[in-house]
Amino acid sequence: MAVEEVLREAAGLVTPPRELEDRVRRISEKFKEYVGGLLSRLGVEGSVELVGSSARGTWLPDGIDVDVFVVLPRSYPRDFLEELVERLRAEMERDGVPVEVRYAEHPYLVAHSEGVEVDVVPCFEMKPGEPILTAADRSPLHHRYLSSRLNDKLKLDVRLLKRFMKTVGVYGAEVKVEGFSGYLTELLVAHYGSFLSVLEAAARWRPYRTVVDPEGHYQDPRKAARKFRSPLVVVDPVDPNRNVAAAVSMTSMATFVLAAKRFLQRPSISYFLPQAAGRALPVPAVVLRFPYPQKPPDVVWGMFKRYARALANKLDECGFKVLRFGVDSDERTFVDIAFLVESTALPEYELHEGPPVFSDAADKFVEKYAGSDVVGPFVAESRIYVIRRRKIREIGECLDKALKELGLRPQEIKKGTYPPLSSKNPWIS
């Protein structure tokens, strides 16, 4: 299928129906006016602005949310934000508006209206070049910057890029994904000029050597690369001291580069269609299930990704070859850590490598095993070896020991297969 034909078909998948666009626009304006009224009711100075993808017309039909920002004068103290969130929540509940408090750098509100999530986020007024008081302060500037650069064609290209990234699993800056934020995708389209141009550029990206600087804040890109030390550097147009791509991990960057190359070689609608995973192979797996901690999702994902890596290292030390590992959660009741391994049981004997014969440690190694029930010590090339019985042969024994060392208590440990990690990649064409 020709790339033009694929993109025409994909455009139909990412463009919301007119009725839905009208509903989102109506809810946005209604909440902007409503929150403005709450500020007046509370006697709080400030303005209310619509920002984000819903305000710019770059949202996906399956990912609707509305961002309402309460922009406060910088004369208010930083800790006033928490007080304001609590006062706004109380007023909304009094008015019968379903609302909850969530936390990022500071608390914000999530209200619900006609099936649409509305984020109500307080921030401080900021002019270009001014230091931020909160990370949210940049958002109104981001909105103005992109609004002045995205026409209707580019807005469609943003939607195509977002769906493409979502399909290949790299859309979202949260710790769960460690990928590309919505703002970053829009910035890339605005900078490169089209969806295809972004893919063509990405196919040439190289980790720790790629710097995208839309406003040319750095005359020498190498200076930005040294400053930020990230696989991908995209300098924020409104803040030269910020890398918009800081959340993008090496894995997410490389996955996107691979997907871009593959799509350009073999265009397919599969890159825009959410699909079930392909056929799974019966690779041996071990899954540890934990109760979900009552903490913010980013904290939980970060914690359990660290645990997974530590446990993978422990398995490797025991002699179990970990082929792949990952973390999964419903963000409500459970967190799973899963390992694909060559085998869940090891042979009785193992080859244990010692030091070079010519090193000072050689004699100590020989003395350690001279009176033991081993094969050897013997020399192969320049090193000393022994063949010895393994202390741990079952993967469960290794995990029990490792979990105790790490202070972790899973609800259950299951052996078997784990299709989410052992399936064929559905978007590869």
N, C-alpha and C positions, 0 to 999 in steps of 0.2 A: 504494500500500500504506500502511495506517495505521501511525503510528509505533509503536504498541503491538505490532502484528504483526511489524514489522521487528525490534524489540528482543527479542521472544520467539525469533525465528529466530536472531538474532545470539547470544543467550545460549547456544544449543546449540553454536555455533562456538567460544566462548571458555571454556567450562566443561570442564575435563579429566575424562576418565572416572575412575570411582572407583578402578580398579586402579592407574592412573597416580598419582593423589593418594596412595594408600597406599604406592606405591614411593618417591615423593619423601619422604614423611614418614619411612619406614623408613631411607632413606639418610641423611637429615638427622640423625636421632637416633643412628645408628651412627657417623657422623663426629664428632658432638659428643662422644660418649663416647670415641671413638678419640683425638681431639686432646687431650682432657682427660687421657687416659692418657699421651700423649707428654709433656705438661707435667710430670706426676709423674715420668716416667722421666728427664727432663732436669733435674729439680730446680728448675723455674721456677715462681714464684708467678704466680697469675692465674686468671681464670675463662674459661669457654668459653660463648658465647651464639650462638643461632641468630637471625639478623636477616634483613631483606630480604623480598622478595615470597614466597619459598618458605615462610618462617616465618609470614607473615601470610595465606597463602592467596589471594594476588592475582596469581599468575604465570599466564602464558599457556601453553597446551599446546605451542606451537611455540617456547617460549623458556624452557626449564627450566634453572635453576641454583640452587645452594644456597650460602648465605653463612654461613660459620662464622667468628665473630670471637673472637680471643684477646684478652681485655681484661686489660691489665697494670696493676699499681699504678704511680702516677706517680713512685714512688721509683726506677724503672729509668731510666737515661739514654736519651735519644732514639736514639742510635746502636745501642742494644741490639736494636732492631727488625730490622736487617739480620742481625745475628748469630743472632737467634732464627729467622728465616726459613731461614737456611742450615742450622742445626741440625735444624729440623723436616724440611727436605727430605731431609737425610741419613738421618734415622730412617725416613721414609716409603719411601725407596728401599731401605733395608735390609729393610723389611717387605714389599717387592714391590708397593707402591702406585704406579701411574703418576702422576707429578707433574712440574710444570714451574714455573719462577720467572717471574713477569711483573712489570711495573713500572708504577706510577702515581706518586703522590707519593713512595711508598717501595715496596720490593719486597713481593710477597705470593705465595702459592702457589695453583696451580690443580691439583687432583687430579681423577681421573676414576674414576667408579664406576657400573657398569651403565648406561653411556651418559649419565650426568649429570655436568656440571661442578660441582665443589665448590671454591669460593673460600675459602681459609684466610687471613684478614686479621688481622694484629696491630694493636692500637691501645692507647691509654691510657685508663684509667678517667676519666670526666668527669661532673661534676655540673652541672645547669643553672646558667648564669652563669659557670662557670669558663672560662678561656681554653683553646683547643685546643692540643695539642702536635702532632697530625697531623689532616688532614682527615677521616680515618676515625673519629676519636674520637666524632663526633656520631652515628654510625650506631646504636649501641644506644639512644641517647635518641630518635632518630627512630622506632625500632621500638616503643618503649614508648608514645610519643605516639600513633602511628597505631593500635596494637593496642587502645588504650582507646577509640578512636572509630569503628572500622570493624566494623559488624555484617555478617551474611551477605549482606544485600541490597546494602550499600555495597561489599562485596568484589566482587560480581558487576558492579556499576557501574564499579568500577576496571578490571576486566578488559575491559569494553566500551570504556572510554575509551582504554585502552592499545592495543587492536586498532584502534580508529578512528584514533588517531594514527599507528600503524604503517602502516596502509593509505595515509594521505595523505602519509606520508614525513616526519613530524616527531617520531617517538618515538626518544629517545636523546639524552643530553647530550654524547656524544663529539663531537670536532671534525668527524668525517665528516658528522654530521647537524646539529649545533648546534640541538638541539631540546629536548624535554621529558623529563626523567629520570623513572624509575619512581617515585621518592619524590615528585616534583612532581605527577605525575598523581594519586597517592593523596591527596596533600594537598589538591588541588583538589576531589576528590570529597568528602573529609571536610568541607571548608569549605562548599561550595555545597549538599551534601546529596543529589545524585544525578547520574547521567550527563547527563540532559537539562538539569538546572540549570547544569551546567558549560558546556554548549553555549550556553544562553541568555545566560549571563553573558559568554562569550567573544564573542558576536555584538556586544556593546556595548563591548568593550575598545578602547582607543585607545593607540597607542604613546607611551611616555614620560609618559603620564598615568594609567595603570592601576596601582594598588597594591592587592595582596591581602595583608591582615595578619591571619591567623587569630586570633592572641592579642592583637591591639590594642597592640602594642609602641609604635606611633607614634600620638599623639593627632591629629597633622596629617599626613595621607597625603602632602602635598606635600613634607614634610621627607624622607620616605623616598624619594620620586621624585628629589629633588635629590641625596640622598646616593649612591644606587646608579647613577643615570644609565644605565639599561637600558631597552630597549623595553617589557619587562614586569618588574614587581617583585612578587615573592612573598616576604614576610618569613618567614624560618625561625622557627617557633614556639619552637625550643629555643635559638636564637641570633639576637638582633635585629640583629646586625652582618653577617648573611649574607643575600644574595638568592638564594633557591633557583632562581630563573629566570635567573640570570646567563648561563647557556650559551645561552639561547634567542635566536637571531638575529632580526633584523627580518623576514627572509624566512620563517622558521619560524612566527613569531607570526602574520604576515599570512596564511600558508597555512592555519593552523588556524582563524583567524577566518573566512576564506572558506568552508572546509569546514563549519564550524558553521552558518553562515548557509544554505548550500545544503542541508544535511541537514534543518534545521528547516523549510525551505520545501518540500523534496521528499524525504522519508525514503526510503532505499533500502538494501537489503542490500549494495549494492556498496561501501559504506564499511567493511564488515567482512570482505570477501572479497579476499584477495590475488589480483590479476589481472595478466595480461600487459599490457604497454603496448598502447594502441590503434594504429590505422593510422598509419604514419609517412609524412610528406611528404618528397619528395626535395630537402630544403633543402641547399645546398652546405655541406660540412663539411671541416674539417681536424683530424686526430687525431695528437697527438704521444705516442708510447709511450716510457716510461722504465723501466729496471730498478728493481725495488722496493728501496729502501734498507733496510739492516738496522737499523731504528730502530723505536721504539714507534709503533703506528698513529696516535695523536693527533699525534705529532710529524710524521709523514709527511703526513697529511691537511692539517695546518696549513701545512706548507712548500709543498705543491703547490697549495693554494688561493691562496696568495700569488703563486706563479709564474704561475698561470693569469690572475690579475687584472693582473699586470704585463705579460704577453704580450698580453692583450686591449687594454691601453692602447697598447702599441706598434703593434698592428695598426690601431687607430684613428688613430694619428699618421700611418701610411702611407696612410690613406684607405680602408682596408677596414672596412666597417660590420659590427661583431660583433652578431649578433642574440641570441645566448645562448652561454654557455660553462659547462663543468663539469669535474669531476674524477671518475675512477672507478678502482677498484683491486680486485684479489683479495686484497690484503694479504699476498701471498706472493711473487709473481713480477713483477708489472708495476704501473705507474701510468700512466693515460691522462689527457691534458689535451685536451679537445675544444672546438672552436669552430664554431658555426653562423654563416655569413656570407652577406651578400647575393650576393657573387660572389667567386670566387678569382682573378679577373683584373680589372684596372681599365682604363678608356679611356685613350687616349694623352695627352689633355689634361685639365687641371683648372683650375677657377677658384680663384685664390689671393687672399684678402682682405687688404688692407693697412690702414693706420691711417686715422682721419678726416683729411680735408683740413686741418682747422683745428688739428691737433696739431703739435707740434714734430717728430714722427717722419715727417711726410709727405714732406719733402724728401729725407730719407735713403732712404726706400722708392723714390721716383722715380729717384734716382741709381743705386740698386742695379740697376734693371731697364731704365734708359734705353738702354743699349747691348746689351741681351740680345735673344735671338730669342723674343719674346713678343708677345702681343696686348696693346696698351696701353703703359704704364699709362693707365687710363681711370677716370673718376669715375662712380659710380652713387649717387644720393642724396648722402650726405655722405662716403662712403669712396672710397678708391683701390683699384683691383683690377688684376690682370693675369691673362691666361690663359696658362699655361705648360705645357711638357711635363712629365710625371711622371718622377721619377727611378726609382721602383719601381712596376712594373705587375703583377708576379706575386706572389702571397701567399707563395710559398716564399722569394723574395728577402728579403721583410720579416722573415719568421720566422728565416731564417739570421742576419741582422744582429742581431735582438733576442736570439736565443739566445746569440750570442757575447757580447753586452753583459752578459747575466745569468750567463754562465759555465755554461750548461746544454747537455748533450749527449744528445738523445733517441736511442733505438735506431733508430727509424724515424719517418717522417712520411708519413701517408697522406691523400690527398684522396678525397672521395666523399660518402657520406651517413653519418649517425650516429643511428640510430633512438632510442637512449635519450634524446636531447635533442629529437628532431623528431617525437615521437609524440603522439597525442591522449591527454589525461589520462584514465586508465581509471575513476577514481572519480567524476568529475563526472557527475552525472545530471540 
